Amino acid sequence: MNDTPSRLMQPTLTGAIVELRPLQHDHAQALLDAATDGELWNLKLTVVPGPDTIGGYIATALDGRAAGTVMPFVIVLRESGAIVGSTRFWKIDRANRKLEIGHTWLSESVQRSAVNTEAKYLLLSHAFDALQCVRVQFTTDELNDRSRAAILRIGAKQEGVVRHERIMPDGRKRNSVRFSIIDDEWPGVKAMLEAKLGR
């Protein structure tokens, strides 16, 4: 992790099932189509862009990329080329070699499939192996049992609850649960994820 001009660039991460491509302005309609699968913008425990918010969602992500603190991706099924969701690195802290994986959402039809596992594997591999991170963290709503279970399944350790960590669009003061994987744990987590993915 350094502050060279390459920080403004973002790789495409390719797996067997999915490809994580850098988010672009022209992905707006495909992301809306993906979010329509389940009308995900109506969820109360996470923030997914809808017709009225997609412009601001993409603009915020791309502003973060320009500042060097965010790497936003669309999640693409390799077989069909369809965009089925989004994820990102954010809170990128180069001095301390840490970042957060978040803003992850998937079309309802690919939830509870290998799509999320492989996407997380690609992100974690890039974070630890390419960016040389010493810490990758995850944060989710205290009320989101499904998300909490999914984060634990990929090998992260729960650290605690951050009270009133953010205010949700409906005004609710959200308590968030923080998880992390550190560099010493990555070899074991990597092996576990590769076994899950049949590698």
C-alpha positions as CSV (number, residue, x, y, z in Angstrom):
1,M,0.0,0.0,0.0
2,N,1.6,3.2,-1.1
3,D,0.6,6.6,-2.3
4,T,1.9,6.4,-5.9
5,P,-0.5,7.4,-8.8
6,S,-1.4,3.7,-9.1
7,R,-3.6,4.1,-6.1
8,L,-6.2,5.7,-8.4
9,M,-6.2,2.6,-10.5
10,Q,-8.2,-0.5,-9.6
11,P,-7.7,-4.1,-10.8
12,T,-10.2,-6.5,-12.1
13,L,-10.3,-9.6,-9.8
14,T,-11.2,-12.8,-11.6
15,G,-12.3,-16.1,-10.2
16,A,-14.0,-19.3,-11.6
17,I,-17.6,-18.0,-11.0
18,V,-17.4,-14.3,-10.7
19,E,-15.3,-11.3,-11.8
20,L,-15.1,-8.2,-9.8
21,R,-14.8,-5.2,-12.1
22,P,-14.2,-1.6,-11.2
23,L,-17.5,0.3,-10.8
24,Q,-18.2,2.8,-13.5
25,H,-20.9,5.4,-14.1
26,D,-22.4,3.3,-17.0
27,H,-23.1,0.4,-14.6
28,A,-26.1,2.3,-13.2
29,Q,-28.9,0.5,-15.1
30,A,-27.3,-3.0,-14.6
31,L,-27.0,-2.3,-10.8
32,L,-30.6,-1.3,-10.7
33,D,-31.6,-4.4,-12.6
34,A,-29.6,-6.5,-10.1
35,A,-31.2,-4.7,-7.1
36,T,-34.7,-5.2,-8.6
37,D,-34.2,-9.0,-8.1
38,G,-35.7,-8.9,-4.6
39,E,-36.4,-5.1,-4.5
40,L,-33.3,-4.8,-2.3
41,W,-33.6,-1.1,-1.8
42,N,-36.5,-1.8,0.6
43,L,-34.3,-3.7,3.0
44,K,-34.0,-2.0,6.4
45,L,-30.8,-3.6,7.6
46,T,-28.5,-2.6,4.7
47,V,-28.3,0.2,2.1
48,V,-28.8,-0.9,-1.5
49,P,-29.4,1.7,-4.3
50,G,-32.8,2.2,-5.8
51,P,-34.1,4.3,-8.7
52,D,-33.9,7.5,-6.7
53,T,-30.5,6.9,-5.1
54,I,-28.3,5.1,-7.7
55,G,-26.8,8.4,-9.0
56,G,-25.6,9.4,-5.6
57,Y,-24.5,5.9,-4.7
58,I,-22.2,5.7,-7.7
59,A,-20.9,9.3,-7.4
60,T,-20.0,8.7,-3.7
61,A,-18.1,5.5,-4.6
62,L,-16.2,7.1,-7.4
63,D,-15.3,10.2,-5.3
64,G,-13.8,7.8,-2.8
65,R,-11.8,6.1,-5.5
66,A,-10.5,9.4,-6.7
67,A,-9.5,10.2,-3.1
68,G,-7.7,6.8,-2.8
69,T,-9.8,5.6,0.1
70,V,-12.3,3.4,-1.8
71,M,-12.1,0.6,-4.5
72,P,-15.7,-0.1,-5.6
73,F,-16.6,-3.1,-7.7
74,V,-19.5,-4.6,-9.5
75,I,-19.9,-8.4,-9.2
76,V,-20.3,-10.1,-12.6
77,L,-21.2,-13.7,-13.3
78,R,-18.6,-14.9,-15.7
79,E,-20.9,-17.4,-17.4
80,S,-23.6,-14.9,-18.4
81,G,-21.8,-11.5,-18.0
82,A,-24.7,-10.3,-15.8
83,I,-24.0,-7.9,-13.0
84,V,-25.5,-9.4,-9.8
85,G,-24.4,-6.9,-7.1
86,S,-21.6,-4.7,-5.7
87,T,-18.9,-4.7,-3.1
88,R,-15.9,-2.5,-2.2
89,F,-12.8,-1.9,-0.3
90,W,-13.2,1.3,1.8
91,K,-11.7,3.0,4.8
92,I,-8.4,2.2,3.0
93,D,-5.6,3.3,5.4
94,R,-2.3,2.9,3.7
95,A,-0.1,4.0,6.6
96,N,-1.5,1.3,8.8
97,R,-2.1,-1.3,6.0
98,K,-5.7,-1.9,6.8
99,L,-9.0,-1.6,5.1
100,E,-12.7,-2.6,5.3
101,I,-14.7,-4.8,3.0
102,G,-18.2,-3.6,2.9
103,H,-21.2,-2.2,0.9
104,T,-21.7,-5.7,-0.3
105,W,-25.1,-6.8,-1.7
106,L,-26.3,-9.4,-4.1
107,S,-29.4,-10.1,-6.2
108,E,-31.8,-12.3,-4.3
109,S,-31.4,-15.1,-6.8
110,V,-27.6,-15.6,-6.1
111,Q,-27.7,-15.1,-2.4
112,R,-26.7,-18.2,-0.3
113,S,-24.6,-19.4,-3.3
114,A,-20.9,-19.6,-4.0
115,V,-21.0,-16.1,-5.4
116,N,-20.4,-14.4,-2.1
117,T,-17.8,-16.9,-1.0
118,E,-15.7,-16.4,-4.1
119,A,-16.1,-12.6,-4.1
120,K,-14.8,-12.5,-0.5
121,Y,-12.0,-14.9,-1.4
122,L,-10.9,-12.6,-4.3
123,L,-11.1,-9.5,-2.2
124,L,-9.2,-11.0,0.8
125,S,-6.6,-12.4,-1.5
126,H,-6.0,-9.1,-3.1
127,A,-6.0,-7.3,0.3
128,F,-3.5,-9.6,2.0
129,D,-1.4,-10.9,-0.9
130,A,-1.2,-7.9,-3.2
131,L,-1.8,-4.9,-0.9
132,Q,0.0,-6.6,2.0
133,C,-2.7,-5.6,4.5
134,V,-2.2,-6.5,8.2
135,R,-5.9,-6.2,8.9
136,V,-9.2,-6.5,7.0
137,Q,-12.4,-5.6,8.9
138,F,-16.1,-6.1,8.3
139,T,-19.0,-4.2,9.9
140,T,-22.7,-5.1,9.8
141,D,-25.9,-4.2,11.5
142,E,-26.3,-5.8,14.9
143,L,-29.8,-6.9,13.8
144,N,-28.6,-8.5,10.6
145,D,-28.3,-12.1,11.7
146,R,-27.8,-13.4,8.1
147,S,-24.9,-11.1,7.4
148,R,-23.3,-11.8,10.8
149,A,-23.4,-15.5,10.1
150,A,-22.0,-15.1,6.6
151,I,-19.0,-13.0,7.9
152,L,-18.3,-15.7,10.5
153,R,-18.5,-18.4,7.8
154,I,-15.7,-16.8,5.8
155,G,-13.4,-17.0,8.9
156,A,-13.6,-13.5,10.4
157,K,-13.5,-13.1,14.2
158,Q,-16.1,-11.0,16.0
159,E,-14.5,-8.1,17.9
160,G,-17.5,-6.3,19.5
161,V,-20.4,-4.0,19.1
162,V,-20.0,-0.4,18.2
163,R,-23.0,1.5,19.6
164,H,-24.9,4.0,17.5
165,E,-22.2,3.6,14.8
166,R,-24.3,5.1,12.0
167,I,-27.7,6.6,11.3
168,M,-29.7,4.6,8.8
169,P,-31.8,6.2,6.0
170,D,-35.0,5.7,8.1
171,G,-33.4,7.6,11.0
172,R,-32.6,4.5,13.2
173,K,-29.5,4.7,15.2
174,R,-27.7,1.5,14.3
175,N,-25.5,-0.5,16.5
176,S,-22.9,-2.3,14.4
177,V,-20.9,-5.5,14.9
178,R,-17.3,-5.4,13.9
179,F,-15.3,-8.4,12.7
180,S,-11.8,-8.8,11.4
181,I,-9.2,-11.1,9.8
182,I,-5.5,-10.3,10.5
183,D,-2.5,-11.2,8.5
184,D,-1.5,-14.0,10.9
185,E,-4.9,-15.7,10.3
186,W,-5.0,-15.3,6.6
187,P,-3.1,-18.5,5.6
188,G,-5.7,-20.6,7.5
189,V,-8.7,-18.6,6.3
190,K,-7.3,-18.8,2.7
191,A,-7.0,-22.6,2.9
192,M,-10.5,-22.9,4.4
193,L,-12.1,-20.8,1.6
194,E,-10.2,-22.6,-1.1
195,A,-11.5,-25.9,0.3
196,K,-15.1,-24.5,0.3
197,L,-14.6,-23.4,-3.4
198,G,-13.1,-26.8,-4.3
199,R,-9.6,-25.5,-5.2
